[in-house]
Amino acid sequence: MLLLVLGGSAFAIIRWKRHPRVSLMTLVALVIYFLEAILFVAFLYWLPNLMQSMRISGGASGWLYSLIFFFEDFVFALVIILLVGAAFTGRGRADRPPPPLPDTV
């Protein structure tokens, strides 16, 4: 997934001149996802040692993990919203009929 994020970021930078708003939204979403992925993995790696040093009970650690995953889901939802918004940015209006095909007129 991180390689896909890096490839998508490179593609957004390459296409910046043609579609600047879409590229910006895509790049922001992918940077947020990249940072979230790195920070989330690092935090989950250090969290058990942190909880052990703080002497947190089993029930409290369950609540803490639930809270962390809850906020992680919100960040991921933000990434998806930005990517879907980028996909639909700059599209034509839907209430206009498409132009006729060349050989059907």
C-alpha positions, -999 to 999 in steps of 0.1 A, spaced: 0 0 0 28 24 7 43 17 -27 9 25 -42 8 57 -22 42 67 -35 33 58 -71 0 78 -68 18 108 -54 43 107 -83 14 105 -108 -4 134 -91 28 155 -93 33 146 -130 -3 156 -138 -2 188 -118 -1 212 -147 -31 196 -164 -53 192 -133 -40 212 -104 -70 210 -81 -74 173 -86 -37 167 -82 -36 188 -50 -66 169 -35 -50 135 -44 -16 145 -31 -31 158 2 -51 125 7 -21 103 -1 3 123 22 -23 120 50 -26 82 44 12 78 43 17 97 75 -12 79 92 1 45 82 36 52 95 25 68 127 -2 42 134 23 13 130 49 30 152 23 39 178 10 3 179 45 -9 182 53 12 213 19 12 229 22 -22 248 54 -10 264 39 23 272 8 7 288 30 -17 308 51 11 322 19 30 331 4 -1 347 -29 2 328 -55 -25 335 -68 -49 308 -102 -31 306 -85 3 302 -61 -10 275 -91 -24 256 -108 10 257 -75 27 246 -71 3 216 -108 9 207 -103 47 209 -71 45 187 -88 24 161 -118 47 161 -97 78 153 -77 58 128 -110 50 110 -119 87 109 -85 96 93 -90 68 67 -126 81 60 -111 116 54 -86 101 29 -114 83 10 -135 115 10 -106 135 -5 -99 108 -31 -136 106 -42 -138 144 -42 -107 145 -65 -123 119 -88 -154 141 -93 -137 175 -93 -138 192 -127 -165 170 -142 -192 185 -164 -228 190 -152 -250 160 -152 -282 178 -163 -269 185 -198 -274 156 -223 -242 143 -239 -234 154 -275 -247 130 -302 -224 104 -316 -209 115 -350 -226 88 -372 -261 90 -356 -272 125 -366 
